[in-house]
Amino acid sequence: MLRFVDDEFSREARGGLHLLTAFEVNEGEWICHSDNYIVAFRYKNGRLAMAMGDTYNEIEHGNEAKLIAQDPELIAKSFFKSKKKVDPEPIKFKDILDLMQWTCDDYIP
């Protein structure tokens, strides 16, 4: 289960944003559009990063992605390097919406 890594960020970002569209561009990577912003999410190895900007150029070249959440259980398993390889379960975009307490009109899985 994903948990925010920064309480202040979670208070500021949680709730209130309505996305018009969202689509998965690669496994674990989503691009979303609101009235004012483009938001990109990337999930890998139990960590979720987010970048936000006014244009795609800002997302790609300007605004660095910020680590916003992680799965503490998965991180602990990979830290202690068990003999079994840890394959994280892929998350769904709904998991991100639930974490952020955002809504989305049109999501293309």
C-alpha positions in Angstrom: 0.0 0.0 0.0 1.4 3.4 -1.0 2.0 6.0 1.7 3.1 9.6 1.3 6.8 10.2 2.1 6.2 13.9 3.0 3.3 14.9 5.3 3.4 18.6 4.2 3.2 17.6 0.5 0.3 15.2 1.3 -1.6 18.0 3.1 -1.1 20.4 0.2 -1.7 18.0 -2.7 -4.4 15.7 -1.4 -7.9 16.4 -2.6 -9.3 19.1 -4.7 -7.8 18.4 -8.1 -10.1 17.1 -10.8 -8.5 15.5 -13.9 -10.2 15.6 -17.2 -8.2 12.7 -18.8 -5.5 10.2 -17.9 -3.8 7.5 -19.8 -1.0 5.0 -19.3 1.8 5.8 -21.7 4.1 2.9 -20.5 3.9 0.3 -17.8 3.8 2.3 -14.6 3.7 5.7 -16.3 0.6 7.9 -16.7 0.0 11.4 -18.2 -3.0 13.3 -16.9 -4.7 16.6 -17.8 -6.6 19.0 -15.7 -8.1 22.4 -16.6 -4.7 24.0 -15.7 -2.0 21.4 -15.5 -0.4 18.4 -17.0 0.6 15.8 -14.4 2.9 12.8 -14.9 3.2 9.9 -12.6 5.8 7.2 -12.7 5.7 4.0 -10.5 8.7 1.7 -10.2 9.9 -0.7 -7.5 7.4 0.5 -4.9 8.0 4.2 -5.4 5.7 6.8 -7.0 7.1 10.0 -8.4 5.1 13.0 -9.8 5.9 15.9 -12.0 3.5 18.8 -12.8 3.6 21.6 -15.3 1.7 23.8 -17.7 3.2 22.2 -20.8 4.7 18.8 -21.9 8.1 20.6 -22.2 8.0 21.5 -18.5 7.3 17.9 -17.6 10.0 16.5 -19.9 12.8 19.1 -19.4 11.9 21.6 -16.7 10.2 20.3 -13.6 11.9 17.4 -12.0 9.8 14.5 -10.7 9.3 14.4 -7.0 9.1 11.2 -5.0 5.7 11.5 -3.4 4.9 8.0 -2.1 6.3 4.5 -1.5 5.2 1.1 -0.4 7.0 0.6 3.0 6.6 -3.2 3.0 8.0 -3.5 -0.5 10.9 -1.2 0.3 11.7 -3.2 3.4 11.6 -6.5 1.5 14.0 -5.2 -1.2 16.3 -3.6 1.5 16.8 -6.9 3.3 17.3 -8.6 0.0 15.5 -11.9 0.6 16.6 -14.8 -1.5 13.5 -14.6 -3.5 13.3 -11.9 -6.0 10.8 -9.2 -5.0 8.5 -8.4 -7.9 6.3 -5.5 -7.0 2.7 -5.8 -7.9 1.8 -3.2 -10.5 -0.4 -0.5 -9.3 -3.5 0.8 -11.1 -4.3 4.4 -11.8 -7.2 4.1 -9.3 -4.6 3.5 -6.6 -3.1 6.9 -7.4 -6.5 8.6 -7.5 -7.3 7.1 -4.1 -4.0 8.1 -2.6 -4.3 11.7 -3.9 -8.0 11.9 -3.3 -8.5 13.2 -6.8 -11.2 12.5 -9.4 -10.9 11.8 -13.1 -13.6 12.0 -15.8 -11.9 9.9 -18.4 -9.3 7.3 -17.7 -8.0 5.0 -20.5 -6.4 1.9 -18.9 
